[in-house]
Amino acid sequence: MELPVNPPVLPMLAKRVSDIPTGDFIFEPKWDGFRVLVFRDGAEIFVQSRDEKPLNRYFPELVAALAALPPRIVLDGELVIAQGDALDFNALQMRLHPAASRVKMLSEKIPSSVVFFDMLAFGDEDLREQPFEARRARLETVVGPLAPPIYVTPATTDRAVAGDWFKRFEGAGLDGVMAKPKTGVYEPNQRVMFKVKHERECDCVVAGFRWHKQGKGEAVGSLLLGLFDDSGELQHVGVCASFTNQKRRELVELLAPYREQALAEHPWKKWAEFAKDGDAGGRMPGGQSRWSQGKDLSWEPLRAELVAEVAYDHMQGTRFRHTAQFRRWRSDKRARDCTYAQLEVVPPEELGQLFRAAR
């Protein structure tokens, strides 16, 4: 490629803040997908991931659609999949499959879309030193009229509108709001934008743990969290893992009494037995997948009696989308009271309506 901005390019990043900032900003919904930079130079189209990897082979239907872009252009955006009335990150992950036949089948069954929010180059112009307000205007003019699956994200300078988006759009699978300085230039790999993400708290059963890489028996790496569903089954919902080294060592002693006879009546007993036989057992806590990259995901069961309060941003189906943050132990709460009913339910925003706004 011979563009004013050639791959690889690290995308511009954002720092997390607790509230929507005031000032001279352009606000956008925060999409939950794969960050991508798209380069087109005539017949050549290259879709680059956030970590500079090529994604073309996994999303052939999108590469074909990107032929509608102007012949020389570089764009920054988010690759997403919409299922029903919400974005589906799990479906997006499924698309990264090594088998060509499955890639083809999934491209037809669960096609992807791309939502653009910045333009780095157009024709022979390098736009990165132009203020974001100007780049955004060019993006709307050049890409805005194109048909799905190509979109331009909604944007506003009204902080009140951004606050409304923060509340309403979560049900559609968006996980917050972005704030971008109007006068900001494009700075690769620099946290010069701001993001406000949802954070909530809930009480979870601590039903197991994994050892830290420091060594078995020396430090705890992560706690395995569970919530009871309507049928009374304890479902694995995620992990919390952000501990200091001192806390990791203290957890070894704290958890020791709960390891005694832990498997006798453990709700995940069958998973532990599957693990011994080399069977992944579905969504078990220690199950390998193509995302685990061969990591040691073996786990140690605990009697399902400990309750921890954790903070999470949002759910992806029945699980935490990201690693939860440990807040405190809840010795005053029974494990059986840790159910999905405590989670806040946000009415879903009609995704089709949101996508129409994006156009």
Secondary structure, 3 states (H helix, E strand, C coil): CCCCCCCCCCCCEEEECCCCCCCCEEEEECCCCEEEEEEEECCEEEEEECCCCECHHHCHHHHHHHHHCCCEEEEEEEEECEECCEECHHHHHHCCCCCHHHHHHHHHHCCCEEEEEEEEEECCEECCCCCHHHHHHHHHHHCCCCCCCEEECCCECCHHHHHHHHHHHHHHCCCEEEEEECCCCCCCCCEEEEEEECCEEEEEEEEEEEECCCCCCCCEEEEEEEEECCCCCEEEEEEECCCCHHHHHHHHHHHHHHHCCCCCCCCCHHHHHHHHCCCCCCCCCCCCCCCCCCCCCCCEEEEEEEEEEEEECCEECCEECCCEEEEEECCCCCHHHCEHHHCCCCCCCCHHHHHHHHC
